[in-house]
Amino acid sequence: VQLQASGGGLVQPGGSLRVSCAASGRTLSNYVMGWFRQAPGKEREFVAAIRWSGGSTYYAGSVKGRFTISKDNAKNTVYLQMNSLKPEDTAVYYCAADRFPSASRRYVDDEYDYWGQGTLVTVSS
């Protein structure tokens, strides 16, 4: 699976941004797709995930209610809609694909098998 992330940029605090992750190379029917982020000087952390079959979603507490993960089956693309952005949301955002999902490990980055290149989101005035 090849993953191509896009849509990052500079946004003011309180603003919105949508990042996308286009997948190719394999059907995603049994995958979980996730978004992680890594801020400067910090470890990579889980943001959100979605089960391709059924569409169940999962969020980190820090983004719940502000971010929404979704998918477009026809486009093989996963989106992360980010609203009410804060400076602490500044990070490189990575999409990832988990081929053999484990419910207990969906929040752990080394559970994921494929990674996109990352897209930078900067929240600043």
C-alpha positions in Angstrom: 0.0 0.0 0.0 1.3 3.5 -0.9 0.0 6.4 1.0 0.2 10.0 -0.1 -0.7 12.7 2.4 -1.6 16.2 1.4 -3.4 19.4 2.5 -1.1 20.7 5.3 -0.4 24.4 5.6 -0.5 27.5 7.8 -3.7 28.3 9.7 -4.6 30.8 12.4 -5.7 29.6 15.8 -9.4 28.8 15.8 -9.3 28.0 12.1 -9.9 24.8 10.1 -8.0 22.6 7.8 -8.5 19.3 6.1 -5.7 16.9 5.3 -6.1 14.0 2.9 -4.4 10.6 2.5 -4.8 8.8 -0.8 -4.1 5.1 -0.8 -3.1 2.9 -3.7 -1.8 -0.5 -4.4 -4.2 -2.7 -2.4 -7.8 -3.0 -1.4 -8.3 -1.6 2.1 -11.4 -3.6 3.0 -9.9 -5.1 6.2 -7.6 -2.2 7.1 -7.7 0.4 9.8 -6.5 3.8 8.6 -4.9 6.1 11.1 -3.6 9.6 11.5 -0.6 10.3 13.8 1.3 13.5 14.4 4.7 14.5 15.6 5.4 17.9 17.0 9.0 19.3 17.1 10.9 17.7 20.0 8.1 15.3 20.8 7.2 11.7 20.1 4.8 10.7 17.5 1.3 10.4 18.9 -2.0 8.9 17.8 -4.7 11.3 16.5 -7.5 9.3 15.0 -8.3 6.1 13.2 -11.1 4.7 11.1 -12.1 1.1 10.2 -12.4 0.8 6.5 -15.2 -1.7 6.7 -18.0 -0.3 8.8 -16.5 3.1 9.4 -16.0 2.9 13.2 -13.9 5.9 14.3 -11.5 6.4 17.2 -10.0 9.6 18.6 -7.3 10.8 20.9 -8.8 12.7 23.8 -7.0 15.9 22.9 -8.8 16.1 19.5 -12.1 14.6 20.2 -14.9 17.0 19.3 -12.6 19.1 17.2 -11.3 16.6 14.6 -13.2 14.3 12.3 -11.8 11.4 10.4 -13.7 10.1 7.4 -13.2 8.1 4.2 -14.2 8.1 0.6 -14.4 4.5 -0.6 -14.6 5.4 -4.3 -11.4 7.6 -4.0 -9.6 5.3 -1.6 -8.9 8.4 0.5 -9.0 9.1 4.2 -9.6 12.7 5.5 -8.9 14.4 8.7 -11.0 17.5 9.2 -9.5 19.7 11.8 -11.6 22.5 13.4 -10.9 24.9 16.3 -7.2 24.4 15.7 -4.8 25.4 18.5 -1.1 26.2 18.4 -0.4 22.9 20.1 -1.9 21.1 17.1 1.2 22.2 15.1 2.9 19.0 13.9 3.7 16.9 10.9 0.7 14.7 10.3 1.2 11.2 9.0 -1.4 8.8 7.7 -0.9 5.1 8.2 -2.5 1.8 7.3 -2.9 -1.2 9.6 -3.2 -4.4 7.6 -4.1 -6.7 10.6 -5.9 -4.5 13.0 -5.8 -5.1 16.7 -8.3 -3.4 18.9 -5.9 -3.0 21.7 -3.1 -1.6 19.6 -4.8 0.8 17.2 -3.4 3.7 19.1 0.2 2.5 18.8 2.3 3.6 15.9 4.3 0.4 15.5 1.0 -1.5 14.9 0.7 0.2 11.5 2.3 -1.4 8.5 2.4 1.4 5.9 3.1 5.1 6.3 2.7 8.2 4.2 5.3 10.9 4.0 3.7 13.4 6.3 2.2 16.8 5.8 3.1 19.8 8.0 0.3 21.7 9.8 1.2 24.9 11.5 -1.2 26.8 13.7 0.0 30.3 14.3 -1.1 33.9 14.2 
